[in-house]
Amino acid sequence: MRQVTVPSKFQVVIPRAVRKSIDIQPGTRVQVLQYENRIELIPLRKLKSLRGFIKGIDTAVDRQDRQ
């Protein structure tokens, strides 16, 4: 587990290994969420960059007939 220290200005550095693993570059916008007692940072991606990210997914779903 990686740890960072929160300084007086409340700015933290995302460790290099984490930045590389999810491709965070300078200027990347992130959404900050609070979930119970936890903070989550979610990188925001442009819709254009998400094109084809679920390529090959099985879309066959068993559906119940409506009556």
Contacts in CASP RR format, 6 or more apart in sequence:
PFRMAT RR
TARGET T0000
AUTHOR 0000-0000-0000
METHOD contacts of the structure
MODEL  1
MRQVTVPSKFQVVIPRAVRKSIDIQPGTRVQVLQYENRIELIPLRKLKSL
RGFIKGIDTAVDRQDRQ
2 15 0 8 1.000
2 17 0 8 1.000
2 18 0 8 1.000
4 12 0 8 1.000
4 13 0 8 1.000
4 14 0 8 1.000
4 15 0 8 1.000
5 12 0 8 1.000
6 12 0 8 1.000
14 24 0 8 1.000
14 41 0 8 1.000
18 24 0 8 1.000
22 43 0 8 1.000
23 43 0 8 1.000
24 30 0 8 1.000
24 43 0 8 1.000
28 43 0 8 1.000
28 44 0 8 1.000
29 43 0 8 1.000
29 44 0 8 1.000
30 41 0 8 1.000
30 42 0 8 1.000
30 43 0 8 1.000
30 44 0 8 1.000
31 41 0 8 1.000
31 42 0 8 1.000
31 44 0 8 1.000
32 39 0 8 1.000
32 40 0 8 1.000
32 41 0 8 1.000
33 39 0 8 1.000
33 40 0 8 1.000
33 41 0 8 1.000
33 42 0 8 1.000
34 40 0 8 1.000
END
